[in-house]
Amino acid sequence: MGLGDVARRALPVLSAAFDVHVATRAQGLNLDRPETLSSIPEVDAVLHSVPPPEAEGDPRTGRLLDALDRRGILPTRWVYI
């Protein structure tokens, strides 16, 4: 999730070894709008590089976890940047 500076630099390395799906607002996925998350593809790993909003907690990560759980997707690797 997210394609900021760090993820953009990691993308060539990751895509050489893995089948990479980029999930960003440009692809219609928005962690602030849970209804957009129903099309998240099944994945084995997540590179989550979306900052939390300027509020308490991290509701964006919570929404992503909820969306994955609803689809029965349980990634075996999770990297949170």
N, C-alpha and C positions, 0 to 999 in steps of 0.2 A: 504494500500500500504506500502510495506517495512516490514521487520521483523528483526529489530535491537534489541538491548538490551531491550528497554522499551516495544516494542510491544511483544517481546518474553515473558516478565514477565506478561504482561496483557492477553496473549492468554488463559491460563487456566481459568481465571475468566470470560473472555468474552465468551469462547466456552461453558461454563456451562449454560449461559443464552441465547446465540444467536447461530444461524447457521452461522459459520465463514468461509469466503473464504479468504485464504491467497493469496495475489497477489505480487509476487516478480519476480526478473529476473530469478530465478531458475524455475519458472512456465512459463517463456517465455515473461513476461510483462516487458517492459523497458520504463520508462518515458522519456528517451533520444531518443527513437525511436518510434514516434507516431504510425507507422504502426503496432506495436505489441499490441496496446491497443484495437483492435476491439473485442477481446474475453473477455473483462471485464464482469463478471456476473452482473445481476441485483441485486442491493443491496438497503437496507433501510438506512444503516449507513456506514460511512467510518472512519476508524482510519488511518489517513495519517501521516506516520512517516518517510518520505523521506526528507533528507535535500536538500535545494536548491544547485545548483552548485556554485562554487566560482566565480560567475558573478553577475551583477546587476539583481535585480528582482528575480522571482521564476518561470522560464519557465516550470519546471517539474509539478508544481501544475496546471499551465495553460493548459498544455497538457492533464492532467488527467481530468480537468473540461471539456475541449473540447470533449474528448472521451466519457465521460458520457453524455454530451449534445447530441452528434450525435446519441447515442443509445436511447435517450429519458429517461435516468435514472436520477432521481432527488432524491438523498438521503435526508431523513428527519432529519438526524443527521450527523454532520461532526466534527471530532476531529482532530485538526492539532497539531502535536507535533514537 
